[in-house]
Amino acid sequence: MSQATIYHNPKCGTSRNTLAMIRNSGIEPEVIEYLKSPPDRATLQALIAATGEPVINAVRAKEAVFTELQLGAPGVTEEQLIDAMLAHPILINRPIVVTPLGTRLCRPSDVVLDILPAPQQGAFTKEDGEVVVNAKGERV
């Protein structure tokens, strides 16, 4: 088993930054492009539960389909949110990372540093120019 699994969207800057930080720790993760290979209901529910966050945090509210389906309306249940994410995987917030130290929705991307089983091996700067890790591999 890999030391890390990332549910990844290569078109997402946050997801790319998170993947790069995992690799900067010397770990080559299992990369699951969830838009190509969506999780099943049990996996999605287990991932969300493992983050310790409410289901709504795992939903991308910025997607047009979120508004179209009125998922932000009062009374929408967690089951309805899960159903929507299964029907429209673009609604799954990303990236979700699983390591032996925990499962996190890595927004912002540097949240991944809290659960990596290996230290950063060098400096890391996000795509937007924000320095996250210094040359000594220490979190900034």
C-alpha positions as CSV (number, residue, x, y, z in Angstrom):
1,M,0.0,0.0,0.0
2,S,1.2,3.5,-0.8
3,Q,1.9,5.8,2.1
4,A,-0.5,8.3,0.6
5,T,-3.6,8.4,-1.6
6,I,-4.8,11.6,-3.2
7,Y,-8.2,12.1,-4.8
8,H,-7.0,14.5,-7.4
9,N,-8.2,16.8,-10.2
10,P,-5.2,17.8,-12.4
11,K,-7.0,20.9,-13.5
12,C,-7.2,22.3,-9.9
13,G,-4.3,24.4,-8.7
14,T,-4.9,23.4,-5.1
15,S,-4.9,19.8,-6.0
16,R,-1.7,20.2,-8.0
17,N,0.0,22.0,-5.1
18,T,-1.0,19.3,-2.7
19,L,0.3,16.5,-5.0
20,A,3.6,18.4,-5.3
21,M,4.0,18.7,-1.5
22,I,3.4,15.0,-1.1
23,R,6.1,14.3,-3.7
24,N,8.3,16.9,-2.0
25,S,8.3,14.7,1.1
26,G,9.7,11.8,-1.0
27,I,6.4,9.9,-1.3
28,E,4.9,8.8,-4.6
29,P,1.2,8.6,-3.8
30,E,-1.5,6.6,-5.3
31,V,-3.2,9.2,-7.5
32,I,-6.9,8.7,-8.1
33,E,-8.4,11.1,-10.7
34,Y,-11.8,11.0,-9.2
35,L,-13.5,12.6,-12.3
36,K,-12.3,9.6,-14.3
37,S,-12.7,7.0,-11.5
38,P,-15.3,8.3,-9.0
39,P,-15.5,6.7,-5.6
40,D,-18.5,4.5,-4.9
41,R,-21.0,5.5,-2.1
42,A,-19.3,3.6,0.6
43,T,-15.8,5.0,-0.2
44,L,-17.1,8.5,-0.5
45,Q,-18.9,8.3,2.8
46,A,-15.9,6.7,4.5
47,L,-13.6,9.5,3.2
48,I,-15.9,12.2,4.4
49,A,-16.3,10.6,7.8
50,A,-12.6,10.2,8.1
51,T,-12.0,13.9,7.6
52,G,-14.2,14.6,10.6
53,E,-15.9,17.4,8.7
54,P,-19.6,17.8,7.8
55,V,-20.7,16.5,4.4
56,I,-21.3,20.0,3.1
57,N,-17.6,20.8,3.4
58,A,-16.9,18.0,0.9
59,V,-19.2,19.6,-1.7
60,R,-17.9,22.2,-4.2
61,A,-20.5,25.0,-3.8
62,K,-18.8,27.0,-6.6
63,E,-19.9,24.6,-9.3
64,A,-22.9,25.6,-11.4
65,V,-24.6,22.3,-10.8
66,F,-24.6,23.0,-7.0
67,T,-26.8,26.0,-7.7
68,E,-28.9,24.2,-10.3
69,L,-29.7,21.4,-7.9
70,Q,-30.3,23.9,-5.1
71,L,-28.0,22.0,-2.8
72,G,-27.5,25.0,-0.6
73,A,-31.3,25.3,0.2
74,P,-32.5,24.8,3.7
75,G,-33.4,21.2,4.5
76,V,-31.0,19.5,2.0
77,T,-29.9,16.3,3.7
78,E,-26.5,14.8,3.9
79,E,-27.8,11.8,1.8
80,Q,-29.0,14.2,-0.9
81,L,-25.5,15.8,-0.9
82,I,-23.9,12.4,-1.2
83,D,-26.3,11.5,-4.0
84,A,-25.5,14.7,-5.9
85,M,-21.7,14.1,-5.6
86,L,-22.1,10.5,-6.9
87,A,-24.2,11.7,-9.8
88,H,-21.9,14.7,-10.5
89,P,-18.4,13.9,-9.3
90,I,-17.3,17.5,-10.1
91,L,-19.1,18.4,-6.9
92,I,-16.6,16.5,-4.8
93,N,-14.3,19.0,-3.2
94,R,-10.6,18.3,-3.7
95,P,-8.1,17.2,-3.0
96,I,-8.8,14.6,-0.3
97,V,-5.6,12.9,0.9
98,V,-5.3,9.7,3.0
99,T,-2.2,8.8,4.8
100,P,-1.4,6.6,7.9
101,L,-1.6,9.8,9.9
102,G,-5.2,10.8,8.8
103,T,-7.5,11.9,6.1
104,R,-7.9,15.6,5.2
105,L,-9.7,17.7,2.7
106,C,-6.6,19.7,1.8
107,R,-8.0,23.2,1.3
108,P,-5.7,25.1,1.6
109,S,-3.2,22.7,0.1
110,D,-0.6,23.1,3.0
111,V,-3.1,21.2,5.3
112,V,-1.5,18.1,3.8
113,L,1.7,18.8,5.7
114,D,-0.2,17.9,8.9
115,I,-0.7,14.3,7.8
116,L,2.4,13.4,5.8
117,P,4.4,10.6,7.3
118,A,7.7,12.0,6.0
119,P,9.2,15.5,6.2
120,Q,9.5,17.9,3.3
121,Q,12.9,17.4,1.6
122,G,13.4,21.0,0.5
123,A,11.7,24.3,-0.3
124,F,8.2,24.4,-1.7
125,T,6.4,27.4,-3.3
126,K,2.8,27.2,-4.4
127,E,1.9,28.0,-8.0
128,D,0.7,31.4,-6.8
129,G,4.2,32.2,-5.4
130,E,3.4,31.6,-1.7
131,V,6.3,30.0,0.1
132,V,5.1,27.2,2.2
133,V,8.3,25.3,3.1
134,N,11.7,26.8,3.4
135,A,15.1,25.5,2.1
136,K,15.5,23.4,5.3
137,G,12.2,21.6,4.7
138,E,10.5,23.6,7.5
139,R,6.9,24.9,7.3
140,V,6.9,28.6,7.0
